[in-house]
Amino acid sequence: MALLIGAPFAEWLIRKYKVITPKEVDTPEPELHIPEDLETTVVEGEKDPTYTPQLLKAGTIVAICMGLGAVLSQYMGQYITLPAYIGSMIVAAIVRNVGDFSGKYTVEGKGMNAIAEISLVLFVTMAINGLKLHELLNLALPLMIILAGQTILMVVFAWAMFFIFGKTYDAVMLCAGGIGFSMGSTANGLANMQAIAEKYGSSPRAWLIISLVGAFLIDLINALLVTWMGAW
């Protein structure tokens, strides 16, 4: 449900309230006026370049962050209970910011985008395939009622959030990501936002909020709360 209603609801908000999207405000390319007496020839371009170097670079960076993050998570696990990927996220954030501020290297491009899309699809697919639905047959009716109620509540909440955040495109993206995150996981939220971004344009502010809150802050806060409550 997180994936079925997130992007369609966001698109409905865009059309219903005529929200201006990034692709609508893009400056159109100027027309070229070529004199009639000027000879023009068509030069065949080179074949599409391969992105193997970019993929290898992105894969290497991700692997290094995962390796160092695993060590960091193991160390942090001695003091606080956290998901295993938190260490990798911290290392990745450090690597990205050091590269951006120093200018020594870049962590972006088509290679990184490809790795991100592949990882997102794999995560969502594995999560769904890992569900043991046959164990929930006896609870099918109560679960369907709960799901219906949660879906209605989440749509109403997202609708209200859209007005609270000013009926902007950022608000639309936050609604799509919020529905995916609240009813599924951070990966569901990012998948919803990616679907909207491919059609209407990106929203860096919304991406930052959903990524930080859904994939880092919420896990850190939950871990602190559970550890604190478990000590009672």
Solvent accessible surface area in square Angstrom, and as a share of the most:
residue,aa,sasa,rsa
1,M,86,0.38
2,A,7,0.05
3,L,64,0.32
4,L,130,0.64
5,I,31,0.16
6,G,0,0.00
7,A,18,0.14
8,P,73,0.46
9,F,21,0.09
10,A,0,0.00
11,E,38,0.17
12,W,103,0.36
13,L,0,0.00
14,I,9,0.05
15,R,158,0.58
16,K,112,0.48
17,Y,63,0.24
18,K,169,0.72
19,V,10,0.06
20,I,116,0.59
21,T,3,0.02
22,P,40,0.25
23,K,109,0.46
24,E,117,0.52
25,V,99,0.57
26,D,91,0.47
27,T,122,0.71
28,P,112,0.70
29,E,158,0.71
30,P,115,0.73
31,E,141,0.63
32,L,153,0.76
33,H,159,0.71
34,I,101,0.51
35,P,79,0.50
36,E,179,0.80
37,D,129,0.67
38,L,105,0.52
39,E,163,0.73
40,T,91,0.53
41,T,117,0.68
42,V,146,0.84
43,V,128,0.74
44,E,158,0.71
45,G,70,0.67
46,E,171,0.77
47,K,185,0.79
48,D,133,0.69
49,P,95,0.60
50,T,107,0.62
51,Y,83,0.32
52,T,73,0.43
53,P,94,0.59
54,Q,76,0.34
55,L,69,0.34
56,L,121,0.60
57,K,94,0.40
58,A,4,0.03
59,G,27,0.26
60,T,75,0.44
61,I,27,0.14
62,V,46,0.27
63,A,60,0.46
64,I,92,0.47
65,C,9,0.05
66,M,117,0.52
67,G,39,0.38
68,L,100,0.50
69,G,0,0.00
70,A,59,0.46
71,V,99,0.57
72,L,52,0.26
73,S,23,0.15
74,Q,138,0.62
75,Y,123,0.47
76,M,41,0.18
77,G,48,0.46
78,Q,128,0.57
79,Y,158,0.60
80,I,30,0.15
81,T,104,0.61
82,L,33,0.17
83,P,47,0.29
84,A,84,0.65
85,Y,105,0.40
86,I,2,0.01
87,G,0,0.00
88,S,22,0.14
89,M,55,0.25
90,I,45,0.23
91,V,18,0.10
92,A,41,0.32
93,A,51,0.40
94,I,100,0.51
95,V,34,0.20
96,R,93,0.34
97,N,72,0.37
98,V,75,0.43
99,G,3,0.02
100,D,83,0.43
101,F,174,0.73
102,S,56,0.36
103,G,60,0.58
104,K,169,0.72
105,Y,77,0.29
106,T,72,0.42
107,V,13,0.07
108,E,109,0.49
109,G,31,0.30
110,K,119,0.51
111,G,1,0.01
112,M,37,0.17
113,N,85,0.44
114,A,32,0.24
115,I,40,0.20
116,A,57,0.44
117,E,81,0.36
118,I,99,0.50
119,S,59,0.38
120,L,28,0.14
121,V,97,0.56
122,L,97,0.48
123,F,108,0.45
124,V,19,0.11
125,T,63,0.37
126,M,132,0.59
127,A,54,0.42
128,I,99,0.50
129,N,115,0.59
130,G,54,0.52
131,L,105,0.52
132,K,127,0.54
133,L,117,0.58
134,H,128,0.57
135,E,110,0.49
136,L,73,0.37
137,L,126,0.63
138,N,147,0.75
139,L,95,0.47
140,A,47,0.36
141,L,129,0.64
142,P,63,0.40
143,L,70,0.35
144,M,119,0.53
145,I,112,0.57
146,I,110,0.56
147,L,58,0.29
148,A,55,0.43
149,G,40,0.38
150,Q,74,0.33
151,T,19,0.11
152,I,117,0.59
153,L,125,0.62
154,M,17,0.08
155,V,39,0.23
156,V,86,0.49
157,F,117,0.49
158,A,0,0.00
159,W,94,0.33
160,A,48,0.37
161,M,29,0.13
162,F,0,0.00
163,F,96,0.40
164,I,135,0.68
165,F,102,0.43
166,G,46,0.44
167,K,96,0.41
168,T,65,0.38
169,Y,17,0.06
170,D,38,0.20
171,A,0,0.00
172,V,0,0.00
173,M,0,0.00
174,L,18,0.09
175,C,0,0.00
176,A,0,0.00
177,G,0,0.00
178,G,10,0.09
179,I,0,0.00
180,G,0,0.00
181,F,58,0.24
182,S,56,0.36
183,M,32,0.14
184,G,44,0.42
185,S,37,0.24
186,T,21,0.12
187,A,11,0.08
188,N,20,0.10
189,G,0,0.00
190,L,38,0.19
191,A,23,0.18
192,N,3,0.02
193,M,0,0.00
194,Q,39,0.17
195,A,52,0.40
196,I,6,0.03
197,A,18,0.14
198,E,118,0.53
199,K,110,0.47
200,Y,29,0.11
201,G,8,0.07
202,S,60,0.39
203,S,2,0.01
204,P,105,0.66
205,R,163,0.59
206,A,0,0.00
207,W,70,0.25
208,L,107,0.53
209,I,70,0.35
210,I,15,0.08
211,S,37,0.24
212,L,84,0.42
213,V,62,0.36
214,G,5,0.05
215,A,19,0.15
216,F,46,0.19
217,L,74,0.37
218,I,55,0.28
219,D,25,0.13
220,L,51,0.25
221,I,90,0.45
222,N,71,0.36
223,A,11,0.09
224,L,92,0.46
225,L,84,0.42
226,V,105,0.60
227,T,64,0.37
228,W,148,0.52
229,M,107,0.48
230,G,65,0.63
231,A,84,0.65
232,W,206,0.72
